[in-house]
Amino acid sequence: MKKGIHPKYVECTVVCGCGNTWETRSTVPKIAVEICSACHPFYTGTQKFVDT
């Protein structure tokens, strides 16, 4: 691999709209998401099916 052309791979904080946060690694230091597995209805068991 060539030196100096690859982005830095740093610790990253992911912040969800519900307030849940976790650490991972990425090329950006902070990522904001609207929904995560802690608040998504499918994962929390509050999913409702609507038949038309």
VMD Tcl script that draws the C-alpha trace (Angstrom):
set ca {
  {0.00 0.00 0.00}
  {1.17 3.52 -0.75}
  {2.01 5.69 2.23}
  {0.12 8.93 2.85}
  {-2.95 8.24 0.69}
  {-5.13 6.32 3.15}
  {-7.43 8.08 5.65}
  {-6.74 7.82 9.38}
  {-8.69 5.06 11.15}
  {-9.66 6.54 14.53}
  {-11.93 5.86 17.51}
  {-15.47 6.97 16.67}
  {-18.48 7.80 18.83}
  {-21.88 6.92 17.35}
  {-24.80 8.91 18.79}
  {-28.42 7.90 18.18}
  {-31.42 10.24 18.27}
  {-32.73 8.33 21.32}
  {-29.57 9.18 23.28}
  {-27.88 5.79 23.00}
  {-24.13 6.00 22.29}
  {-21.42 3.47 21.53}
  {-17.80 3.41 20.46}
  {-16.42 1.94 17.26}
  {-13.69 2.78 14.74}
  {-14.08 4.79 11.54}
  {-12.43 7.42 9.39}
  {-14.58 10.12 11.06}
  {-14.54 10.90 14.81}
  {-18.34 11.21 15.31}
  {-21.41 9.75 13.58}
  {-25.03 10.76 14.28}
  {-27.81 8.29 13.42}
  {-31.57 8.71 13.67}
  {-32.43 5.21 14.86}
  {-30.53 2.26 16.35}
  {-31.25 -1.23 17.65}
  {-32.08 0.20 21.10}
  {-35.02 2.25 19.78}
  {-36.06 0.59 16.49}
  {-39.53 -1.01 16.81}
  {-38.40 -4.27 15.18}
  {-35.68 -4.83 17.79}
  {-37.65 -3.53 20.79}
  {-40.68 -5.75 20.11}
  {-43.12 -2.86 19.62}
  {-43.47 -3.35 15.86}
  {-47.07 -3.24 14.61}
  {-48.29 -4.68 11.33}
  {-50.86 -2.67 9.40}
  {-52.99 -4.62 6.93}
  {-54.78 -2.61 4.28}
}
mol new
graphics top color blue
foreach p $ca { graphics top sphere $p radius 0.5 }
foreach p [lrange $ca 0 end-1] q [lrange $ca 1 end] { graphics top cylinder $p $q radius 0.2 }
display resetview
